[in-house]
Amino acid sequence: MSDEPKKDDPVELRCPKCREKVTIPREQADTAMHARCSKGHEFEIARAI
């Protein structure tokens, strides 16, 4: 069994300003450089390799 994330698994992030949990599709996390919480804070996504 592989520990690699599946392509359709969601990615959970936290907004650095309000600490709200943000869930985005893995595909968006792989291509986008920013995410946005429901309060409108936009933040950069750091990609782990």
VOTI-605089 format. One line per field, with one value per residue: residue number from 1; residue in one letter; y, z, x of N, C-alpha, C, O in turn. Coordinates in steps of 0.2 Angstrom, whole numbers. Layout:
N
num <- NUM,...
residuo <- A,...
nY <- Y,...
nZ <- Z,...
nX <- X,...
caY <- Y,...
caZ <- Z,...
caX <- X,...
cY <- Y,...
cZ <- Z,...
cX <- X,...
oY <- Y,...
oZ <- Z,...
oX <- X,...
This chain:
49
num <- 1,2,3,4,5,6,7,8,9,10,11,12,13,14,15,16,17,18,19,20,21,22,23,24,25,26,27,28,29,30,31,32,33,34,35,36,37,38,39,40,41,42,43,44,45,46,47,48,49
residuo <- M,S,D,E,P,K,K,D,D,P,V,E,L,R,C,P,K,C,R,E,K,V,T,I,P,R,E,Q,A,D,T,A,M,H,A,R,C,S,K,G,H,E,F,E,I,A,R,A,I
nY <- -6,11,26,38,53,52,58,64,67,78,94,100,116,129,146,159,171,170,158,149,133,127,119,112,106,94,95,108,113,109,116,130,145,151,152,154,159,157,170,179,181,180,168,162,146,135,123,106,95
nZ <- 0,-4,2,-4,-9,-16,-32,-32,-19,-6,-1,15,22,32,35,37,43,50,55,50,44,27,14,-1,-18,-23,-36,-38,-28,-33,-45,-43,-35,-24,-11,-4,10,18,23,15,15,6,3,1,-6,0,-8,-5,-8
nX <- 4,3,9,7,-2,-18,-24,-36,-38,-43,-35,-30,-28,-22,-28,-17,-20,-33,-33,-43,-49,-46,-51,-46,-46,-35,-29,-30,-22,-10,-8,-11,-5,-10,-23,-39,-48,-65,-67,-61,-48,-33,-20,-3,2,12,22,26,39
caY <- 0,17,32,44,55,51,64,67,68,86,96,104,121,134,153,161,177,169,151,145,127,128,113,113,100,93,97,116,114,107,121,137,147,155,149,159,157,160,177,183,181,176,167,158,139,132,116,102,91
caZ <- 0,-5,6,-9,-9,-22,-36,-30,-12,-5,3,20,24,37,34,42,47,55,56,47,39,20,10,-8,-22,-24,-42,-38,-24,-37,-50,-40,-30,-19,-9,-1,15,17,25,9,15,1,5,-4,-5,-1,-10,-2,-13
caX <- 0,7,7,7,-9,-22,-25,-43,-39,-43,-29,-32,-23,-25,-27,-12,-23,-38,-33,-48,-47,-48,-50,-46,-45,-27,-27,-30,-16,-4,-7,-12,0,-14,-29,-43,-53,-71,-67,-58,-40,-29,-13,1,2,19,22,31,42
cY <- 6,23,38,46,54,58,67,68,76,87,101,109,125,141,156,167,175,162,146,139,128,121,114,107,100,95,105,117,113,113,128,139,151,151,155,156,160,167,182,184,177,175,162,151,137,125,112,97,84
cZ <- 0,0,2,-9,-16,-26,-34,-23,-11,0,9,22,29,35,39,46,52,57,54,43,33,17,3,-12,-23,-31,-42,-34,-28,-42,-48,-35,-24,-17,-5,4,14,19,20,10,10,4,0,-1,-6,-3,-8,-7,-10
cX <- 4,4,6,-1,-12,-23,-31,-44,-39,-36,-32,-26,-26,-23,-22,-15,-28,-38,-39,-46,-50,-46,-51,-44,-37,-25,-26,-23,-10,-3,-7,-7,-4,-20,-33,-48,-60,-72,-64,-51,-37,-22,-10,1,10,19,27,33,44
oY <- 7,23,44,42,54,63,74,70,79,83,105,107,125,143,155,169,177,160,141,140,129,119,117,102,105,98,107,122,117,113,133,134,153,147,160,151,164,171,188,187,171,179,158,149,138,121,114,94,80
oZ <- 4,1,5,-9,-21,-22,-34,-21,-14,3,7,23,31,33,45,51,57,61,57,39,32,17,0,-9,-24,-31,-45,-35,-27,-45,-50,-32,-19,-21,-3,3,10,17,21,6,10,6,-3,5,-11,0,-8,-11,-13
oX <- 9,-2,5,-5,-8,-24,-31,-49,-35,-34,-36,-21,-32,-18,-23,-12,-28,-42,-39,-41,-56,-41,-56,-41,-34,-20,-22,-20,-4,3,-4,-4,0,-23,-29,-51,-60,-77,-64,-48,-38,-19,-13,1,12,15,33,29,46
